[in-house]
Amino acid sequence: MSFNTFGRLFRVTTWGESHGPALGATVDGCPPGIPLDTAAIQHWMDRRKPGQNRFTTQRREPDTVEILSGVHDGHTTGTPIQLMIRNVDQRSKDYSDIAERFRPGHADITYWQKYGIRDPRGGGRSSARETAARVAAGAVARAALAGLAPDLSITGYLVQMGPRAIDRARFDRDAIGANPFWCPDAATADLWADDLDRLRKAGNSVGAVIEVVATGVPVGLGAPIYAKLDSEVAGAMMTINAVKGVEIGDGFAAAALTGVENADEISMGPGGPIYASNHAGGVLGGISTGQDVIVRFAVKPTSSITTPRQSITRSGEPVEVVTKGRHDPCVGIRAVPVGEAMMACVLLDQLLLHRGQMGEGQRGTFTA
């Protein structure tokens, strides 16, 4: 089977290929009565669309969203929402040279081995272009969360490109939208610009690490075993093309800590429990604590590069591969809004599941 749907109650099915006439998403399970129009979705699409600066692919796609169903008079109806994004700037001829050969590091060879057929134009379904549909679906999720959990907000940013990471001491939330890298450290963003210019001119690419933080997450989302909030978030991020690693909270760094260092101490505040730290990333036992939910994911370097690489043809003959076309020298840059969208979809799904089982409000109370 080919699994193209994610979510349990808030379910998203993405469809379409990089160089097909269109791509999009079918969103089912969105509550009715949520204010929604194309402008609300387009705001988030514009953050991801290609060709906005020299550090991303120069493919010029407006990524204009059309709502085909599920919305009437500016509000969701509770029926499936069909979203469509037309492709208008395909250059399929750029891929004619690789129709019979496999790009190293790309999904070409595994698609061929599994299905016996593949769409070589831009990678078809394996292209990062597929994530445009996820951002559209994430915009629907954000609209629903605005009504159901109005204090919740989601922010993503780049924390590392190649070997160069940000300086957390210079973290400035206002800087995130002021540079082309969604970087909270303006000084590091300047260095990344120089690094990426050199790589791009050399026909090379580089990986990155993205951090996504959700604040104002209600207590109690997630389940203890097979629908843990952290496992759902991690799984969602791993489905993003080119992602090779995910961590929650301190993640792998927690392995270097002692129990004394890692335990987030708790005290009672006027409005409920207060945690002295957040090594757990806002999730304990698979259930949200009310702290920030923090996830980081690593994106590998873009596989489509102009530097020659050795590979094989469909008949198994050795061949040298040079990928033409327009590609992101660091696909992690445009993965930031995708990570935000996946976080929004997971949180809405978990919120609906929680309300379905527990109703509204918090069950556990504290007594003097």
Secondary structure as UniProt FT lines:
FT   STRAND          5..6
FT   STRAND          11..16
FT   TURN            18..19
FT   STRAND          22..28
FT   TURN            32..33
FT   HELIX           38..48
FT   TURN            54..55
FT   STRAND          65..69
FT   STRAND          71..72
FT   TURN            73..74
FT   STRAND          75..76
FT   STRAND          81..86
FT   HELIX           92..98
FT   TURN            99..100
FT   TURN            104..105
FT   HELIX           108..115
FT   HELIX           121..126
FT   HELIX           128..130
FT   HELIX           131..148
FT   TURN            150..151
FT   STRAND          153..161
FT   TURN            162..163
FT   STRAND          164..165
FT   HELIX           168..170
FT   HELIX           173..178
FT   TURN            180..181
FT   HELIX           186..201
FT   TURN            202..203
FT   STRAND          208..215
FT   TURN            219..220
FT   TURN            226..227
FT   HELIX           229..238
FT   TURN            241..242
FT   STRAND          243..248
FT   TURN            249..250
FT   HELIX           251..256
FT   HELIX           259..262
FT   STRAND          266..269
FT   TURN            270..271
FT   STRAND          272..275
FT   TURN            279..282
FT   STRAND          283..284
FT   TURN            285..286
FT   STRAND          287..288
FT   STRAND          293..299
FT   STRAND          309..313
FT   TURN            314..315
FT   STRAND          318..321
FT   HELIX           332..358
//
